[in-house]
Amino acid sequence: MATGATEFIDSTTADVFIPELWSALAIVARENTLVFANLVDRRFESGLTIGDTIHVPSVGNLAARTKTKASNAAITFETVTETNTDITVATWEYAAIAVESIVKVQGNRDQLKLYASKMGYALGLAVDDVLAGLVDDFSNAVGVLTADLTDDDILRARQYLNDADAPLEGRVIVVSPAQESGLLKLDRFVKNDYTMLHGAEAPSTGLERAYVSSFYRTPIYMSVNVEGTNAVGHDNGMFQREAVVLVMQMRPTAHSMYDIDYLVDKVVVEQLYGSREMRDDHGVFMRGA
């Protein structure tokens, strides 16, 4: 025991009486805004109740021919040899956790409840990653990686879709945060003079959080999930919905059980899906920031 005029009961000598508390709050990992699954073609999901492949046949256009004036002249009948595009459903993914009974009893929060939404997010993020990875497969491309897209780049991308007769409905642009900053440097995206041209408000969908603006009424969405980095550039894209297809044969499905061998509650969420590019000329790879 120390004695003397300058000796006090301080935080060191009284350390055993000073408790350490755990906050009821936590620093929860931020979640990306997932956009791609809501912007691609989902029409084929209802047709896949069994099996692992969908064959989608093509239907080509016919030619108009001029009938000759000659009597008894036979007309020409046209034959179109069609092909099919296959959608393979083979991506089987899951997210799982197991919580010991002692943690449930002694912990200050419900771990199963805490991570339930995180399992769903993990699976949603996996799908988004796969779809984002298809953008740089489009044959048509504009821009330069690491450089901001220009007005001319975006107009050329729009022309690619127009040249392909891609429907105006279902067209979108998805950009990285870095490219969004680049767009905000362009007058047409920030000046009120262009409001009537592009539209003033976000479309009424579940994607409002990711909505940035529009380009000739084509909605623009920002996503951290666009492939690439700030150092090497990003794979931004403009596409019409039918350019890419997503088929969720098994939507995220949860299973749970108590394992008496390990004294744990086990929870797993699984999903089964397939995706692919369907109409190459309905998408444009927009290399940019």
BAFILUM-55866 format. One record per residue (C-alpha): residue in three letters; x, y, z. Coordinates in steps of 0.25 Angstrom, whole numbers, plus 5000, padded with zeros to 4 digits. Layout:
ALAXYZ ...
//
This chain:
MET500050005000 ALA500650134996 THR500550255005 GLY500950405004 ALA500350535002 THR500250524987 GLU499550384987 PHE498150374982 ILE497150264979 ASP497250274964 SER496750194951 THR497950104952 THR497750064967 ALA496250054966 ASP496249984953 VAL495549854958 PHE494349944962 ILE494250014948 PRO493349924939 GLU493449904924 LEU492049914917 TRP491649864904 SER490749954896 ALA489349904892 LEU489749964878 ALA490749904868 ILE491549954856 VAL490749884845 ALA491449864832 ARG490849954821 GLU490049884810 ASN490249924795 THR488949964788 LEU488649844779 VAL488049884765 PHE488449794754 ALA487449684758 ASN486249784757 LEU486749834743 VAL486849704735 ASP485949614728 ARG485249514738 ARG484049464729 PHE484649324728 GLU484549294743 SER483149244742 GLY483449134732 LEU484549064740 THR483848974750 ILE484748854747 GLY486048834739 ASP487248914738 THR487248974724 ILE486249064717 HIS486349064702 VAL485849194696 PRO485649194681 SER485849304672 VAL484849364662 GLY485449434650 ASN484849544641 LEU484349514627 ALA484649584614 ALA483549664606 ARG483749624591 THR483149684579 LYS482249604570 THR482549604556 LYS481449634546 ALA481649514538 SER480449414537 ASN480549284544 ALA481849324551 ALA482049254564 ILE482349334577 THR483649304585 PHE483349244599 GLU484349274610 THR485049184619 VAL485649234632 THR486649134639 GLU486449174654 THR487349154666 ASN487149154681 THR487849214692 ASP488049124705 ILE487949184719 THR488649084729 VAL488149084743 ALA489349034751 THR489749134761 TRP489449084775 GLU489849174787 TYR489649184801 ALA489949254814 ALA489949194828 ILE490149214842 ALA490149124855 VAL489949184869 GLU490349104881 SER489349094893 ILE490249164903 VAL490349284894 LYS488849294893 VAL488749284909 GLN489949384912 GLY489949474900 ASN489349614901 ARG488649604888 ASP487949504879 GLN489049454869 LEU488149384860 LYS487249504858 LEU488449594857 TYR488949524845 ALA487649474838 SER487649594829 LYS489149584826 MET488949444820 GLY487849494811 TYR488749614807 ALA489949514804 LEU489149444794 GLY488549564788 LEU489949624786 ALA490449494780 VAL489349504769 ASP489649654767 ASP491149624765 VAL490849514754 LEU489949614746 ALA490949724748 GLY492049634742 LEU491249624729 VAL491349774725 ASP492749764719 ASP492349644710 PHE491449744701 SER492149754688 ASN491749904686 ALA492649994695 VAL492950134697 GLY493850224706 VAL495150194712 LEU495450134726 THR495850224737 ALA495350344729 ASP493950414731 LEU492850374720 THR492550494711 ASP491250544705 ASP491750484692 ASP492050344699 ILE490650344705 LEU489950384692 ARG490750284684 ALA490350174694 ARG488850214692 GLN489050214677 TYR489550064678 LEU488250024684 ASN487450104674 ASP488150044663 ALA487749904669 ASP486249944670 ALA486349924685 PRO485049964691 LEU485150104699 GLU484350034710 GLY485349964720 ARG486550044716 VAL487450074728 ILE488850124730 VAL489650074742 VAL490950144747 SER491950144758 PRO492050254769 ALA493250304762 GLN492550314749 GLU491350384756 SER492250494760 GLY492750504746 LEU491350514741 LEU491050624751 LYS492150714744 LEU491250714731 ASP490350824729 ARG489150744725 PHE489150664738 VAL489150784747 LYS488550904740 ASN487050924741 ASP487050964726 TYR487050814723 THR485950774732 MET484850754722 LEU485750684713 HIS486250574723 GLY485050574733 ALA485150634747 GLU484850514756 ALA485250374759 PRO484350264753 SER483350204763 THR484050074766 GLY484750004777 LEU486050064772 GLU485950214777 ARG487150204786 ALA488050174774 TYR487450264764 VAL488350384760 SER487650454748 SER487250414734 PHE487850434720 TYR486750464710 ARG485850394720 THR486650274721 PRO486850254736 ILE488250254742 TYR488550174755 MET489850174763 SER490350044769 VAL491650014777 ASN491449874770 VAL491849924756 GLU493149844753 GLY494449904754 THR495250004763 ASN495550154764 ALA496950124760 VAL496650044748 GLY495250094744 HIS493850034744 ASP492949944735 ASN491850044734 GLY490650004725 MET489450044717 PHE488549934713 GLN487049894710 ARG486449794720 GLU486449684710 ALA487949694708 VAL488149604720 VAL487349494727 LEU487249444741 VAL486449324745 MET486249294760 GLN485849144760 MET485949144775 ARG485749284782 PRO486549304795 THR485949194804 ALA486249174819 HIS486449044827 SER486749024842 MET486948914852 TYR487548894866 ASP488748804866 ILE488848724879 ASP490248674875 TYR490848814876 LEU489748884884 VAL489548984873 ASP488449054865 LYS488749044851 VAL488149134840 VAL488449124825 VAL487849204813 GLU487949154799 GLN487649194785 LEU487749134771 TYR487849224758 GLY488449244745 SER488749364736 ARG489349404723 GLU489449504712 MET488249484702 ARG488249604693 ASP489649654691 ASP489249774683 HIS488349824694 GLY489449864703 VAL490649954702 PHE491949944711 MET492250084715 ARG493650084720 GLY493850204729 ALA494250254743 
//
